[in-house]
Every structure is written in structure tokens, then in C-alpha cells.
Amino acid sequence: MSAEAADREAVTGSRPNTPPQTSWFEFLLDPSLLEHHLQKVNPDPSPVQLVIQFLEQASKPSVNEQNLVQPPADNRRNRTLKLLALKVAAHLRWDLDVLEKGLTIPVLNMLLNELLCASKVPPGVKHVDLDLSTLPPTTAMAVLIYNRWAIRTIVLSSFPEKQSKPGPHQLNMMSLVQQEKELTDNILSVLKEQATDSIMVLEAALNIKKDFYIHTLRTLDLLAADPSTANGETESSTAGLRISADELHCQVQFYYLMLVLKNDAD
């Protein structure tokens, strides 16, 4: 064996046996793989990367027979991808700190709107007009998660961000970056317009003394298996993650503190 071949064999032999990254479509073909993947110590892709991949694929426009671009199809494939994204977020216990670090505002907005839909929040009705005390617990909690995120996003967006100058290799990405910025600005504009309503929703939660439930992988599976399930009024509710009234009140009061600090800074 030549010295060069021996060196090559030594390098190859010392290289760690890294398993290949699991592709998003493998979870689509076999959704049962997801829970096993998420239980790994350092899953690759990471949970937030999976959310991005699932929602990116589910939101891709379609092309009809006349080669005209159409909105994303409402089909089984895309519904399954959205469900997978929700299940990843449920695995993360809907931790906004974790989700915000890994997801852009447009992606997180899409994720939480899917949560509202899956939780059967009445479409077309302002959240401020909903009586949280009469809603099924997982439905009410979805409304609260969304409005907590709305207030949090408004506050965090008021802080200046460091802008890095693009290098030559980044110039071809400027168009995509600009598109995302415009989309983000549009979402922030809507959130700010609804800020008063979001505050009133959170205030209403302070008057509720009962516990809530937040969706888990199991409750989402139950809803997907039987779309006619009365959300939060069957076993799928009590099987969710319980959030005590005291814990919920602490979370709401924290967002009040964020608003106070923002107003003082302004």
C-alpha cells in the first residue's frame, strides 16, 4: 500500500460514522417517524428546522393545466405537512422563546394561524369577541398563545436590530430578503392594529380561574384522526398538557410588564 493510500485509509477510518440527515418527505411518507426523531439527543434536522421545512413545502404554490400559478392546494399532502409542523411545536411545548429564535415572523405567524385552525377557533370572529371561559380549553389556549405572541412580537420589533452588510456572495439573496422584510412589515402592521384587542384578550384571561390545556402530539393526532371531534370537550382535551390558572396568569402579567417597559422606553 502506498503512503498516500495509507493516509487516505487512516483519515477515512477515523471519520465518525455520521448518519445521513433525515429528509422532510420521509416524515410525510411515514408520520410515525417524527416522534422517534424528536426524541434523539441532537436530532438532525432540528425541531425548528423541521417546522420551516414542513411549512415551506405546504405553502408552495401549485400550477394548473394552463400553467397558471395557483395558491397552495388544500390537499391531504399539505394538511399532513401542516399537522407535522404543529406536532413539532407541541413537542417544544409551544415555547415562544425557542420558536422565535429559530423561526422568522412570517413562519411563526403561519404556524400559529394553523394552531388556531386546528384548535377550531371560529374563523372570521375577532378574538376579543370570544368568551374564553365558554370555549373548550385547548381552543381558548390557542387564542391566548397567539395573542401573547402578538404582543411579544410588537415589543421585540421595537428594538433596533443589527444590520450586517451583505457580501458579494449574498447579493443574489437581496431580493428574497426584501420580500421577507415586506411580508414581515405587513404582519407587524396588522399585529399593531390589533394590539388593543390582544391586550383585552389577555386581560380577560386574568378573570378565568379554571385550568387550560395545550395541544400535545397525542391530541393533534386525535383531532387529525377524527376531524368531527369536538375540540377540547372529549378525551383529547384532558390528554393535553395542563396549564394551571396561576401559571397562565403569571404569563399574562409578564407580557404586561413587557408593554410597560416598551412604553417607558418610547
C-alpha positions as a Markdown table, in Angstrom:
| # | Residue | x | y | z |
|---|---|---|---|---|
| 1 | Met | 0.0 | 0.0 | 0.0 |
| 2 | Ser | 1.4 | 3.4 | -0.9 |
| 3 | Ala | 1.9 | 6.1 | 1.7 |
| 4 | Glu | -0.9 | 8.2 | 0.0 |
| 5 | Ala | -3.4 | 5.3 | 0.2 |
| 6 | Ala | -2.4 | 4.6 | 3.8 |
| 7 | Asp | -3.1 | 8.2 | 4.7 |
| 8 | Arg | -6.4 | 8.2 | 2.9 |
| 9 | Glu | -7.5 | 5.0 | 4.7 |
| 10 | Ala | -6.4 | 6.4 | 8.1 |
| 11 | Val | -8.5 | 9.6 | 7.5 |
| 12 | Thr | -11.5 | 7.6 | 6.4 |
| 13 | Gly | -11.2 | 5.2 | 9.3 |
| 14 | Ser | -11.0 | 8.0 | 11.8 |
| 15 | Arg | -14.0 | 9.8 | 10.4 |
| 16 | Pro | -17.1 | 9.5 | 12.6 |
| 17 | Asn | -19.9 | 7.4 | 11.2 |
| 18 | Thr | -22.5 | 10.2 | 10.9 |
| 19 | Pro | -25.9 | 9.1 | 9.8 |
| 20 | Pro | -27.4 | 10.9 | 6.9 |
| 21 | Gln | -29.9 | 13.7 | 7.6 |
| 22 | Thr | -33.5 | 12.7 | 7.5 |
| 23 | Ser | -35.4 | 14.4 | 4.7 |
| 24 | Trp | -38.7 | 16.1 | 5.3 |
| 25 | Phe | -40.5 | 13.8 | 2.8 |
| 26 | Glu | -39.6 | 10.8 | 4.9 |
| 27 | Phe | -41.8 | 12.1 | 7.7 |
| 28 | Leu | -44.6 | 12.7 | 5.1 |
| 29 | Leu | -44.4 | 9.1 | 3.9 |
| 30 | Asp | -44.3 | 7.8 | 7.5 |
| 31 | Pro | -45.6 | 10.3 | 10.1 |
| 32 | Ser | -44.8 | 7.9 | 12.9 |
| 33 | Leu | -41.1 | 8.6 | 12.3 |
| 34 | Leu | -41.5 | 12.1 | 13.8 |
| 35 | Glu | -41.8 | 11.3 | 17.4 |
| 36 | His | -38.8 | 8.9 | 17.3 |
| 37 | His | -36.8 | 11.6 | 15.6 |
| 38 | Leu | -37.6 | 14.3 | 18.1 |
| 39 | Gln | -36.6 | 12.0 | 21.0 |
| 40 | Lys | -33.0 | 11.9 | 19.7 |
| 41 | Val | -30.4 | 13.9 | 21.7 |
| 42 | Asn | -29.4 | 16.1 | 18.8 |
| 43 | Pro | -31.9 | 15.5 | 16.0 |
| 44 | Asp | -30.8 | 16.5 | 12.5 |
| 45 | Pro | -32.8 | 18.3 | 11.2 |
| 46 | Ser | -33.5 | 20.2 | 14.5 |
| 47 | Pro | -37.2 | 20.8 | 15.5 |
| 48 | Val | -37.3 | 24.4 | 14.3 |
| 49 | Gln | -35.7 | 23.3 | 11.0 |
| 50 | Leu | -38.4 | 20.8 | 10.6 |
| 51 | Val | -41.1 | 23.4 | 11.2 |
| 52 | Ile | -39.6 | 25.5 | 8.5 |
| 53 | Gln | -39.3 | 22.7 | 6.0 |
| 54 | Phe | -42.8 | 21.4 | 6.6 |
| 55 | Leu | -44.5 | 24.8 | 6.3 |
| 56 | Glu | -42.3 | 25.8 | 3.3 |
| 57 | Gln | -43.4 | 22.7 | 1.4 |
| 58 | Ala | -47.1 | 23.1 | 2.5 |
| 59 | Ser | -47.1 | 26.7 | 1.3 |
| 60 | Lys | -45.6 | 26.2 | -2.1 |
| 61 | Pro | -48.0 | 27.5 | -4.9 |
| 62 | Ser | -49.3 | 25.0 | -7.4 |
| 63 | Val | -49.5 | 25.2 | -11.2 |
| 64 | Asn | -52.7 | 24.3 | -13.1 |
| 65 | Glu | -53.1 | 22.8 | -16.5 |
| 66 | Gln | -52.9 | 26.2 | -18.1 |
| 67 | Asn | -49.5 | 26.8 | -16.3 |
| 68 | Leu | -51.0 | 29.5 | -14.1 |
| 69 | Val | -49.7 | 29.8 | -10.6 |
| 70 | Gln | -52.4 | 28.9 | -8.0 |
| 71 | Pro | -52.5 | 29.2 | -4.2 |
| 72 | Pro | -51.2 | 26.2 | -2.3 |
| 73 | Ala | -53.6 | 23.3 | -2.7 |
| 74 | Asp | -55.8 | 22.2 | 0.2 |
| 75 | Asn | -55.0 | 18.5 | -0.2 |
| 76 | Arg | -54.0 | 15.6 | 2.1 |
| 77 | Arg | -50.3 | 16.2 | 1.5 |
| 78 | Asn | -50.3 | 19.8 | 2.6 |
| 79 | Arg | -52.7 | 19.2 | 5.5 |
| 80 | Thr | -50.3 | 16.4 | 6.7 |
| 81 | Leu | -47.3 | 18.7 | 6.4 |
| 82 | Lys | -49.1 | 21.4 | 8.5 |
| 83 | Leu | -50.0 | 18.8 | 11.1 |
| 84 | Leu | -46.4 | 17.7 | 11.3 |
| 85 | Ala | -45.3 | 21.3 | 11.9 |
| 86 | Leu | -47.8 | 21.6 | 14.7 |
| 87 | Lys | -46.7 | 18.4 | 16.3 |
| 88 | Val | -43.1 | 19.6 | 16.3 |
| 89 | Ala | -44.2 | 22.8 | 18.1 |
| 90 | Ala | -46.2 | 20.7 | 20.5 |
| 91 | His | -43.1 | 18.7 | 21.2 |
| 92 | Leu | -41.4 | 22.0 | 22.1 |
| 93 | Arg | -44.4 | 22.8 | 24.4 |
| 94 | Trp | -45.2 | 25.9 | 22.4 |
| 95 | Asp | -42.2 | 27.6 | 23.9 |
| 96 | Leu | -42.2 | 31.1 | 22.2 |
| 97 | Asp | -38.5 | 31.7 | 23.3 |
| 98 | Val | -37.4 | 28.6 | 21.3 |
| 99 | Leu | -39.7 | 29.2 | 18.4 |
| 100 | Glu | -38.8 | 32.9 | 18.0 |
| 101 | Lys | -35.1 | 32.1 | 18.0 |
| 102 | Gly | -35.4 | 29.7 | 15.1 |
| 103 | Leu | -38.4 | 31.0 | 13.1 |
| 104 | Thr | -38.9 | 34.2 | 11.2 |
| 105 | Ile | -42.1 | 36.3 | 12.0 |
| 106 | Pro | -43.8 | 35.1 | 8.7 |
| 107 | Val | -43.2 | 31.4 | 9.5 |
| 108 | Leu | -44.2 | 31.7 | 13.1 |
| 109 | Asn | -47.3 | 33.7 | 12.1 |
| 110 | Met | -48.2 | 30.8 | 9.7 |
| 111 | Leu | -47.6 | 28.2 | 12.4 |
| 112 | Leu | -49.8 | 29.9 | 15.0 |
| 113 | Asn | -52.6 | 30.5 | 12.4 |
| 114 | Glu | -52.5 | 26.8 | 11.7 |
| 115 | Leu | -52.8 | 26.2 | 15.5 |
| 116 | Leu | -55.9 | 28.5 | 15.6 |
| 117 | Cys | -57.4 | 26.5 | 12.7 |
| 118 | Ala | -56.6 | 23.1 | 14.2 |
| 119 | Ser | -58.0 | 24.2 | 17.6 |
| 120 | Lys | -61.2 | 25.2 | 15.8 |
| 121 | Val | -61.2 | 28.8 | 16.8 |
| 122 | Pro | -64.2 | 30.3 | 15.0 |
| 123 | Pro | -62.9 | 31.8 | 11.7 |
| 124 | Gly | -63.8 | 35.4 | 10.9 |
| 125 | Val | -64.6 | 36.2 | 14.5 |
| 126 | Lys | -62.4 | 38.7 | 16.4 |
| 127 | His | -60.6 | 37.1 | 19.3 |
| 128 | Val | -61.7 | 40.0 | 21.6 |
| 129 | Asp | -65.4 | 39.0 | 20.8 |
| 130 | Leu | -64.8 | 35.4 | 22.0 |
| 131 | Asp | -65.8 | 34.4 | 25.6 |
| 132 | Leu | -62.7 | 32.4 | 26.6 |
| 133 | Ser | -64.5 | 31.0 | 29.7 |
| 134 | Thr | -67.0 | 29.2 | 27.5 |
| 135 | Leu | -64.5 | 27.9 | 24.9 |
| 136 | Pro | -63.1 | 24.4 | 25.0 |
| 137 | Pro | -59.8 | 24.6 | 27.0 |
| 138 | Thr | -57.5 | 23.8 | 24.0 |
| 139 | Thr | -59.3 | 26.3 | 21.8 |
| 140 | Ala | -59.0 | 29.1 | 24.4 |
| 141 | Met | -55.4 | 28.3 | 25.0 |
| 142 | Ala | -54.7 | 28.6 | 21.2 |
| 143 | Val | -56.2 | 32.1 | 21.3 |
| 144 | Leu | -54.1 | 33.1 | 24.2 |
| 145 | Ile | -50.9 | 31.7 | 22.7 |
| 146 | Tyr | -51.5 | 33.7 | 19.5 |
| 147 | Asn | -52.2 | 37.0 | 21.3 |
| 148 | Arg | -49.3 | 36.5 | 23.7 |
| 149 | Trp | -47.1 | 36.1 | 20.6 |
| 150 | Ala | -48.7 | 39.2 | 19.0 |
| 151 | Ile | -47.9 | 41.5 | 22.0 |
| 152 | Arg | -44.4 | 39.9 | 22.4 |
| 153 | Thr | -43.6 | 40.4 | 18.7 |
| 154 | Ile | -44.7 | 44.1 | 18.8 |
| 155 | Val | -42.5 | 44.7 | 21.8 |
| 156 | Leu | -39.5 | 42.9 | 20.4 |
| 157 | Ser | -39.8 | 44.5 | 17.0 |
| 158 | Ser | -39.4 | 47.9 | 18.6 |
| 159 | Phe | -35.8 | 47.2 | 19.5 |
| 160 | Pro | -33.2 | 48.1 | 16.8 |
| 161 | Glu | -31.6 | 45.2 | 15.0 |
| 162 | Lys | -28.0 | 45.0 | 13.9 |
| 163 | Gln | -27.9 | 45.1 | 10.1 |
| 164 | Ser | -24.9 | 43.3 | 8.6 |
| 165 | Lys | -23.6 | 44.5 | 5.2 |
| 166 | Pro | -24.1 | 41.8 | 2.5 |
| 167 | Gly | -21.0 | 40.4 | 0.9 |
| 168 | Pro | -20.7 | 39.6 | -2.8 |
| 169 | His | -22.0 | 36.1 | -2.2 |
| 170 | Gln | -25.1 | 37.5 | -0.6 |
| 171 | Leu | -26.1 | 40.0 | -3.3 |
| 172 | Asn | -28.2 | 37.4 | -5.2 |
| 173 | Met | -30.2 | 36.9 | -2.0 |
| 174 | Met | -31.2 | 40.5 | -1.6 |
| 175 | Ser | -34.4 | 40.1 | -3.5 |
| 176 | Leu | -35.6 | 37.3 | -1.2 |
| 177 | Val | -34.5 | 39.2 | 1.8 |
| 178 | Gln | -36.5 | 42.2 | 0.7 |
| 179 | Gln | -39.6 | 40.1 | 0.0 |
| 180 | Glu | -39.4 | 38.6 | 3.5 |
| 181 | Lys | -38.9 | 42.1 | 5.0 |
| 182 | Glu | -42.0 | 43.4 | 3.3 |
| 183 | Leu | -44.0 | 40.4 | 4.4 |
| 184 | Thr | -42.7 | 40.9 | 8.0 |
| 185 | Asp | -43.6 | 44.6 | 7.9 |
| 186 | Asn | -47.2 | 43.7 | 6.7 |
| 187 | Ile | -47.6 | 41.2 | 9.6 |
| 188 | Leu | -46.3 | 43.7 | 12.1 |
| 189 | Ser | -48.7 | 46.3 | 10.8 |
| 190 | Val | -51.7 | 44.0 | 11.3 |
| 191 | Leu | -50.5 | 43.0 | 14.8 |
| 192 | Lys | -50.1 | 46.6 | 15.8 |
| 193 | Glu | -53.6 | 47.5 | 14.6 |
| 194 | Gln | -54.9 | 44.6 | 16.7 |
| 195 | Ala | -52.8 | 45.4 | 19.7 |
| 196 | Thr | -55.6 | 46.8 | 21.8 |
| 197 | Asp | -57.7 | 43.7 | 21.1 |
| 198 | Ser | -54.8 | 41.4 | 22.0 |
| 199 | Ile | -54.4 | 43.3 | 25.3 |
| 200 | Met | -58.1 | 42.9 | 26.1 |
| 201 | Val | -58.0 | 39.2 | 25.3 |
| 202 | Leu | -55.1 | 38.7 | 27.8 |
| 203 | Glu | -56.9 | 40.9 | 30.4 |
| 204 | Ala | -60.0 | 38.6 | 30.1 |
| 205 | Ala | -57.7 | 35.6 | 30.8 |
| 206 | Leu | -56.9 | 37.1 | 34.2 |
| 207 | Asn | -60.5 | 36.6 | 35.2 |
| 208 | Ile | -60.6 | 32.9 | 34.4 |
| 209 | Lys | -59.9 | 30.6 | 37.4 |
| 210 | Lys | -60.0 | 27.2 | 35.6 |
| 211 | Asp | -57.1 | 25.3 | 34.2 |
| 212 | Phe | -56.4 | 25.2 | 30.4 |
| 213 | Tyr | -54.9 | 22.6 | 28.2 |
| 214 | Ile | -52.5 | 23.0 | 25.4 |
| 215 | His | -52.2 | 20.7 | 22.4 |
| 216 | Thr | -49.7 | 17.8 | 22.5 |
| 217 | Leu | -48.7 | 15.3 | 19.8 |
| 218 | Arg | -51.4 | 13.0 | 21.0 |
| 219 | Thr | -54.3 | 15.5 | 21.0 |
| 220 | Leu | -53.3 | 16.6 | 17.5 |
| 221 | Asp | -53.3 | 13.0 | 16.3 |
| 222 | Leu | -56.7 | 12.5 | 17.8 |
| 223 | Leu | -58.1 | 15.6 | 16.0 |
| 224 | Ala | -56.5 | 14.5 | 12.7 |
| 225 | Ala | -57.9 | 11.0 | 13.0 |
| 226 | Asp | -61.4 | 12.3 | 13.6 |
| 227 | Pro | -62.0 | 15.9 | 12.3 |
| 228 | Ser | -65.5 | 15.8 | 13.8 |
| 229 | Thr | -64.1 | 15.6 | 17.3 |
| 230 | Ala | -65.5 | 18.4 | 19.5 |
| 231 | Asn | -62.2 | 20.1 | 20.3 |
| 232 | Gly | -61.4 | 20.2 | 23.9 |
| 233 | Glu | -64.7 | 18.5 | 25.0 |
| 234 | Thr | -63.6 | 14.9 | 24.8 |
| 235 | Glu | -60.6 | 12.8 | 25.9 |
| 236 | Ser | -58.4 | 14.8 | 23.5 |
| 237 | Ser | -58.7 | 17.8 | 25.9 |
| 238 | Thr | -57.8 | 16.1 | 29.2 |
| 239 | Ala | -55.0 | 14.2 | 27.4 |
| 240 | Gly | -53.3 | 17.6 | 26.6 |
| 241 | Leu | -50.7 | 19.4 | 28.6 |
| 242 | Arg | -52.4 | 21.1 | 31.6 |
| 243 | Ile | -51.6 | 24.8 | 32.2 |
| 244 | Ser | -52.8 | 25.9 | 35.6 |
| 245 | Ala | -54.7 | 29.2 | 36.0 |
| 246 | Asp | -51.9 | 30.5 | 38.2 |
| 247 | Glu | -49.2 | 29.8 | 35.6 |
| 248 | Leu | -51.4 | 31.4 | 32.9 |
| 249 | His | -51.9 | 34.5 | 35.0 |
| 250 | Cys | -48.1 | 34.8 | 35.5 |
| 251 | Gln | -47.5 | 34.5 | 31.8 |
| 252 | Val | -50.1 | 37.2 | 31.1 |
| 253 | Gln | -48.7 | 39.6 | 33.7 |
| 254 | Phe | -45.2 | 39.1 | 32.2 |
| 255 | Tyr | -46.5 | 40.5 | 28.9 |
| 256 | Tyr | -48.0 | 43.5 | 30.7 |
| 257 | Leu | -44.5 | 44.1 | 32.1 |
| 258 | Met | -43.1 | 44.0 | 28.6 |
| 259 | Leu | -45.6 | 46.6 | 27.4 |
| 260 | Val | -44.8 | 48.9 | 30.4 |
| 261 | Leu | -41.1 | 48.7 | 29.7 |
| 262 | Lys | -41.7 | 49.4 | 26.0 |
| 263 | Asn | -43.9 | 52.4 | 26.7 |
| 264 | Asp | -41.3 | 53.8 | 29.2 |
| 265 | Ala | -38.6 | 53.4 | 26.5 |
| 266 | Asp | -40.7 | 55.2 | 24.0 |
